[in-house]
Amino acid sequence: MAQRAKGNAGLGGDVPHGCTLHSIPQNDPPSCFDLILLVLTGYDLYRGATATTAHGLAAVYIAVSVMFGRDLIRWADERFKYYLIRTGSKPVKRFGLEHSRHYFKGFLKHVGAYLIGSALLLGLVALIDTPPRTTALSGVTQGWAVILGIDLLITTSYFIWPRKQS
C-alpha cells in the first residue's frame, strides 16, 4: 500500500507520498498515458494505416501535456478550490506589464510544445517513410504553425495595449 501524505493535494485531499502539486517538475516527463498513446499511434501507422488528423493530434496532446501539464493542474485547482469548495484565496487577475509577461511565458511554452510536437510528427513521418500516407501529419504541423502565429500576435498586442484593470 502506498504511503499517504497530507499536503497540497490538488483538490485538498490525501495523495500518495511525493505526489503533491509542488512535487511535480516544471516540465513534466511524459506520463505512462502519453507514452502508450505515442507507441500505439506509431504502431498503427507502422502497420500500414494512413495517417489522419487524429494521429497528428496525438502528438499535439503529448507535447501540450509535457509543456503545460503542471500549469493546467494548478489553474484548475485554484478555481475549483475557490469557486466550488469555497476555500483558498481568489485566483489572481493580472493586469498591465505583469499580465503581458505572464502571457509571454505561456507563449514560450507554446513554442516549446510546438517544437516537441513537430519533432514527434517528423519522427512519425520518418517511421512511415511513405509521403502519400503522411500528408495529414504535415497538415497538423502547418495548422499548428498558424495557431502559433496568432498566439504571437496576441502576445505582442498585450505589450502594445496592456490589459487594464476595470
C-alpha positions, -999 to +999 in steps of 0.1 A: +000+000+000+013+034-009+023+059+018-002+087+021+007+123+029-014+153+037-005+184+017-014+204-013-031+175-030-047+193-059-083+192-046-074+193-009-074+156-001-048+129+006-024+118-021+002+092-024+035+103-007+055+125-031+026+134-054+017+169-042+012+197-066+045+212-057+064+180-063+056+179-100+086+191-120+082+223-141+081+204-174+068+170-167+083+140-184+057+122-205+033+101-184+025+065-190-006+075-208+014+098-231+039+071-239+012+045-245-005+069-269+027+076-287+036+039-291+000+029-302+000+058-328+034+048-341+024+011-342-008+018-360+010+038-387+038+013-389+013-015-396+001+004-427-026+028-416-028+061-435-021+090-411-052+110-401-056+143-382-063+121-351-027+107-354-014+142-356-034+153-326-019+126-305+015+143-310-001+177-302-017+163-270+016+148-258+036+180-265+010+202-248+007+179-217+045+180-213+048+218-216+016+229-198+006+199-176+016+214-142+002+249-151-031+234-161-034+214-129-025+245-108-050+267-127-079+242-123-070+236-086-071+273-078-105+277-094-120+245-080-110+254-045-122+290-046-154+287-067-167+252-058-153+242-024-152+279-012-117+276+003-085+292-006-078+327-020-094+342-050-074+335-082-051+364-091-061+385-121-031+401-138-030+435-154-005+457-173+030+446-177+026+417-152-002+402-175+019+408-206+049+390-191+028+361-178+012+357-213+046+358-229+058+329-207+028+310-219+037+318-255+073+305-249+058+273-236+036+271-266+067+274-288+083+246-268+052+224-273+052+232-310+088+221-312+082+189-293+050+181-313+067+188-346+096+166-337+072+138-328+053+143-361+086+144-381+095+111-363+062+095-374+068+107-410+103+092-410+089+059-394+062+056-422+085+068-450+057+069-475+047+106-483+012+099-495+003+083-462+016+112-441+000+143-456-024+147-427+006+149-403+021+178-423-014+195-423-014+193-385+020+209-383+010+237-407-023+244-389-005+245-356+021+270-371-008+293-380-022+290-344+013+297-330+014+328-353-019+340-340-007+335-304+024+356-312+001+384-324-020+382-293+011+382-271+025+412-289-008+431-286-006+427-248+027+446-247+013+473-271-021+476-254-017+463-218-047+448-201-063+474-179-080+469-146-117+475-149 
